[in-house]
Amino acid sequence: MIKIATAECFTHGHIGREIHNFIQSYKGNLVSKYLGDITKDYFKDIVENKYAEGIERKYSKDKCMENRNLDELQNLDDLRKNLILVSSLFIPSVDGLIKILNLNPPEPQEVINGVKIYGEEEDKFVSSLMANGVRELLNVDIGIGTTAGFGRGGITISNSKLDIITTADVYADLRILTDISLNDSELIFKRQENGIVKTLELLLHLLNNDLDGIAEFDNIEITEKNI
């Protein structure tokens, strides 16, 4: 089994909820809104041999995941029966990072209604702190961290061997919350939705040991750890 935990800010805990609802096979109002469609497309690609054996990959399996007791994923049931969501935390404040995850984050550029506001480069760094912090705190295989102030935000998926660090593909600015309009809210929502989908897509590639596929996404940094 692969255990996952999330520490989320701009994605509002939706990544964890998507994973949980998918694992539980919920229908109706509790259906996995994004992950269901993402996995259908992904496994359709497998059937079409885009991930067939014989395709040379830059990254070998031992560089991607460890302590995995499943072969390459072949269908939705393989995925559901081999994942556990341990926890999904929504942590928009610096105090939450310090007191819940025992982190020492940088000082935000601003704090609005208790919400930490960083620029994009700091968001990427803080998302890495969050992903590694929740992974180590709960002793899980994969930690996911997300945070966004102004810019495209930061997203990190972490395991014991590597960090995958990226951004959403939509720019938004939480500092406009002092005089927010409907259009501004919609832009913030678009950044959130894009970040949720991109994170879930990257997670699925990681679970299937497909880091070459991950490298094809925009704004990707893959950092291997010295262990």
C-alpha positions as CSV (number, residue, x, y, z in Angstrom):
1,M,0.0,0.0,0.0
2,I,1.1,3.6,-0.7
3,K,0.2,6.1,1.9
4,I,-0.4,9.7,1.0
5,A,-1.0,12.9,3.0
6,T,-1.6,16.5,1.9
7,A,-0.9,19.9,3.4
8,E,-2.8,22.4,1.2
9,C,-3.4,26.1,1.0
10,F,-4.7,27.5,-2.3
11,T,-6.2,24.1,-3.2
12,H,-8.3,24.2,0.0
13,G,-7.9,20.5,0.7
14,H,-9.5,19.4,-2.6
15,I,-6.6,17.3,-3.6
16,G,-6.9,15.1,-0.5
17,R,-10.7,15.0,-1.0
18,E,-10.3,13.9,-4.6
19,I,-8.0,11.1,-3.6
20,H,-10.2,10.0,-0.8
21,N,-13.4,10.1,-2.8
22,F,-11.7,8.2,-5.7
23,I,-10.4,5.5,-3.4
24,Q,-13.9,5.0,-1.9
25,S,-15.5,4.9,-5.3
26,Y,-18.1,7.4,-4.2
27,K,-20.9,8.4,-6.6
28,G,-23.3,11.3,-7.0
29,N,-22.4,14.4,-4.9
30,L,-19.3,12.7,-3.5
31,V,-17.9,11.5,-6.8
32,S,-14.2,12.4,-7.5
33,K,-14.8,15.4,-9.7
34,Y,-11.4,15.5,-11.4
35,L,-9.4,12.4,-10.6
36,G,-12.0,10.0,-12.2
37,D,-11.7,11.7,-15.6
38,I,-7.9,12.0,-15.3
39,T,-7.4,8.3,-14.5
40,K,-9.7,7.2,-17.4
41,D,-7.6,9.2,-19.8
42,Y,-4.4,7.9,-18.3
43,F,-5.4,4.3,-18.5
44,K,-6.7,4.8,-22.0
45,D,-3.2,5.9,-22.9
46,I,-1.8,2.7,-21.4
47,V,-4.2,0.6,-23.5
48,E,-3.0,2.5,-26.6
49,N,0.6,1.5,-25.6
50,K,1.9,5.0,-24.8
51,Y,3.4,3.5,-21.7
52,A,4.1,0.1,-23.0
53,E,7.1,-1.9,-22.1
54,G,10.1,-1.3,-24.3
55,I,9.9,2.5,-24.2
56,E,13.2,3.8,-22.9
57,R,12.9,6.0,-19.9
58,K,15.5,8.4,-18.4
59,Y,14.6,7.5,-14.9
60,S,14.8,4.0,-13.6
61,K,12.2,2.7,-11.1
62,D,14.6,2.8,-8.2
63,K,14.9,6.5,-8.6
64,C,11.1,7.1,-8.4
65,M,9.4,5.1,-5.7
66,E,10.5,2.7,-3.0
67,N,8.6,0.3,-0.7
68,R,6.1,-0.1,-3.5
69,N,4.4,-3.5,-3.6
70,L,2.6,-3.0,-6.9
71,D,3.6,-3.4,-10.5
72,E,3.0,-0.6,-13.0
73,L,-0.7,0.4,-12.7
74,Q,-2.9,-1.1,-15.3
75,N,-6.4,-0.1,-14.4
76,L,-8.5,1.8,-11.9
77,D,-8.9,-1.1,-9.5
78,D,-5.1,-1.4,-9.2
79,L,-5.0,2.3,-8.2
80,R,-7.8,2.2,-5.7
81,K,-6.8,-0.9,-3.9
82,N,-3.2,0.2,-3.4
83,L,-3.7,3.8,-2.1
84,I,-4.5,5.1,1.4
85,L,-5.1,8.7,2.2
86,V,-3.9,9.2,5.7
87,S,-4.7,12.9,6.1
88,S,-5.6,16.0,4.2
89,L,-4.8,19.3,5.9
90,F,-5.9,22.8,4.9
91,I,-3.3,25.2,6.3
92,P,-3.5,28.7,5.0
93,S,-1.6,30.4,7.8
94,V,2.0,30.6,9.0
95,D,0.9,29.6,12.5
96,G,-0.5,26.4,11.1
97,L,2.8,25.6,9.4
98,I,4.7,26.2,12.6
99,K,2.3,24.6,15.1
100,I,0.9,21.7,13.1
101,L,3.8,20.7,10.8
102,N,6.6,22.0,13.0
103,L,8.1,24.0,10.2
104,N,10.2,27.2,10.2
105,P,8.8,29.0,7.1
106,P,10.1,32.3,5.8
107,E,8.3,35.5,6.8
108,P,5.4,36.2,4.3
109,Q,5.5,39.4,2.3
110,E,2.0,40.1,3.6
111,V,-0.6,38.5,5.9
112,I,-4.3,39.1,4.9
113,N,-6.9,37.9,7.3
114,G,-4.4,35.4,8.7
115,V,-3.5,34.1,5.3
116,K,0.2,34.0,4.3
117,I,1.1,35.8,1.1
118,Y,4.3,34.9,-0.7
119,G,5.5,35.5,-4.3
120,E,5.9,32.6,-6.7
121,E,9.5,31.5,-5.9
122,E,8.8,31.6,-2.2
123,D,5.6,29.7,-2.7
124,K,7.5,26.9,-4.5
125,F,10.0,26.7,-1.6
126,V,7.2,26.7,1.0
127,S,5.2,24.1,-0.8
128,S,8.3,21.9,-0.6
129,L,8.5,22.5,3.1
130,M,4.8,21.6,3.5
131,A,5.1,18.4,1.4
132,N,8.1,17.1,3.2
133,G,6.8,18.2,6.5
134,V,3.5,16.4,6.3
135,R,5.2,13.3,4.8
136,E,7.7,13.1,7.7
137,L,5.2,14.0,10.4
138,L,2.7,11.3,9.4
139,N,5.4,8.8,8.1
140,V,3.7,8.3,4.7
141,D,5.1,7.5,1.3
142,I,4.0,10.6,-0.5
143,G,3.5,14.2,0.8
144,I,1.8,16.9,-1.2
145,G,2.1,20.6,-0.5
146,T,0.4,23.6,-2.2
147,T,0.5,27.3,-1.5
148,A,-0.2,30.4,-3.6
149,G,-0.1,34.2,-2.9
150,F,0.6,36.2,-6.0
151,G,1.8,34.4,-9.0
152,R,1.2,30.9,-10.1
153,G,1.8,29.4,-6.7
154,G,3.9,26.4,-5.6
155,I,3.1,22.7,-5.8
156,T,5.4,19.9,-4.5
157,I,4.9,16.2,-4.5
158,S,7.5,14.6,-2.2
159,N,8.7,11.1,-1.4
160,S,11.8,9.8,0.2
161,K,13.8,9.9,-3.1
162,L,12.7,13.1,-4.8
163,D,10.7,16.3,-4.9
164,I,8.6,17.2,-7.9
165,I,8.2,21.0,-7.7
166,T,6.0,23.0,-10.0
167,T,3.4,25.8,-10.3
168,A,-0.1,26.1,-11.5
169,D,-0.4,27.4,-15.0
170,V,-2.7,30.4,-14.1
171,Y,-1.6,33.7,-12.5
172,A,-3.6,35.2,-9.7
173,D,-3.1,37.6,-6.8
174,L,-4.5,37.2,-3.3
175,R,-3.6,40.7,-2.4
176,I,-6.6,42.0,-4.3
177,L,-8.8,40.4,-1.6
178,T,-8.9,43.9,0.0
179,D,-11.2,44.9,-2.9
180,I,-12.2,41.7,-4.6
181,S,-14.6,41.4,-7.5
182,L,-16.4,38.5,-9.0
183,N,-13.9,38.4,-11.9
184,D,-11.0,38.3,-9.4
185,S,-12.7,35.5,-7.5
186,E,-13.1,33.5,-10.7
187,L,-9.4,34.0,-11.5
188,I,-8.4,32.7,-8.1
189,F,-10.7,29.7,-8.7
190,K,-9.2,29.0,-12.1
191,R,-5.7,28.9,-10.5
192,Q,-7.0,26.6,-7.8
193,E,-8.7,24.3,-10.2
194,N,-5.7,24.2,-12.5
195,G,-3.5,23.4,-9.5
196,I,-5.7,20.6,-8.4
197,V,-5.8,18.9,-11.8
198,K,-2.1,19.4,-12.5
199,T,-1.2,17.9,-9.1
200,L,-3.4,14.9,-9.6
201,E,-2.0,14.3,-13.0
202,L,1.6,14.5,-11.7
203,L,0.8,12.2,-8.8
204,L,-0.6,9.5,-11.2
205,H,2.6,9.7,-13.3
206,L,4.7,9.3,-10.2
207,L,2.7,6.3,-9.0
208,N,3.4,4.7,-12.4
209,N,7.1,5.5,-12.3
210,D,6.8,7.8,-15.3
211,L,9.1,10.7,-14.5
212,D,9.8,11.2,-18.2
213,G,6.1,12.0,-18.6
214,I,6.4,14.4,-15.6
215,A,9.3,16.2,-17.2
216,E,7.1,17.1,-20.1
217,F,4.8,19.3,-17.9
218,D,5.4,23.1,-17.7
219,N,7.5,24.6,-15.0
220,I,8.8,21.3,-13.6
221,E,11.8,20.8,-11.3
222,I,12.7,17.3,-10.2
223,T,15.1,17.3,-7.3
224,E,16.7,14.0,-6.3
225,K,17.5,13.5,-2.6
226,N,20.8,12.1,-1.2
227,I,19.8,9.1,0.9
